[in-house]
Amino acid sequence: MSSSSFWREFPVKKTLVLDTLEQVKSVCDIMILDYLKLLSTNDFSYRILLPRKEDNNNLARKIGYNLQSEFTSQLRQRKIKTKMREIRYIHDTKHFGWIIIHSEYTKNP
């Protein structure tokens, strides 16, 4: 089940593409609002696509780290305990995929 093709087709509520560090804050704000809306139903699921390059993937690492830090920080500030699961995989030749779902997520969107 750890195959990239499985995760590429995994159903999520939203897919977002992040190409720059400047997008992290606005994407995180969107994710937080959705998380708060879907908290009671355990229905939170996102696919984040990060830039992938053959020679250097430092930008993808920085974006991913900043998004994760911002997201968890905002949840902590709101005193929300998270039950999240993360899956990282190679989405295609131009993107890494990162699926963030509630640990009890079982429904198809």
N, C-alpha and C positions, 0 to 999 in steps of 0.2 A: 504494500500500500504506500510505500515511500517513493514510488515512481513519479517522475515529473509529469508524465501525461495524465496520471490520476489527478494530481493537484491542479493542473491547468484547467481541467474540466470540473473541478469541485465547485458546487453552487454556493455563491456568496451574495449578500444583499447589495454590496457596492464594490466596484473596482476603481481604484484611483491610480493615476500615473504621477510619480514625482520625479522631476528632472533636475531640480535645483534645491539647494538648502533653504532658499527664501520661501519655498512653498510649504515647508514643514509646519509652521505655526497655523496657517489657514486650514490645512488638511487636518491637523490635530483638533482644531476647534470644531470642525465638521464631525469628526469621529466621536468626540466627547458628547456632542448633542445627540448623535445617534445612539451612543452607548446608554445615555440616560433614558432615552425613549424606549429602548429595547431591553433594559435591565430586568424588568419584571417578567419578561417572556423568555429570557435566555436566548434571544434570537440574534444577537450581535454577530456579524460576520463581514469581514473586509478582506479584499485582496489589494495589496499595495505592489505596484510595479516600479522597480528601481532600475536606473540605467546600468547597462552591462557593456563593458568594453573588453576587447581582447587583451590589451596591454596593461590597463590599470583600472581597478575597481574601487579605488579609495573614495570616490564621490558617493558611490552606492553605500559603502560602509558608513560614511559620515551622515548621510541622509537617514539611513536606518537607525543609527544610534541616536541621533537627535530626535527623530520621531518617537522612538520608544521612550526616551527620557522625558520628553514633553508630555506624552500621553499618560505615563504613569505618575508624573508629577501633578498634573491637573486632577487626576483621579484621587490622589492622596490629599490634595488640598480640599477636595469635596468630601473627604472621609468615606470614600467608596472602596470597599474591598473588591478586588477583582478575582475572577476565576477565568483566566484567559489561557488559551493555547495558541502557540505560534508554530507555523510550518514555513520553512524557507526552502526554496527550490529554484532551479533554473527554468524560467518561464519560456523564453525563446532566445534567439541569438542577440537580441537587443535589450532584454530585461531579465532581472532576477525577480522572482515572485516571493511574496511574503503574505501568508494568510494569517489573519488574527481573528480568532473566533472565541466565543464564550465556551468554556469547557463542557457545558451541557448542551451545546448546539447540535440538534439532530434533524431539524426540518430542512426541506428543500425550499428555497425562496420562490 
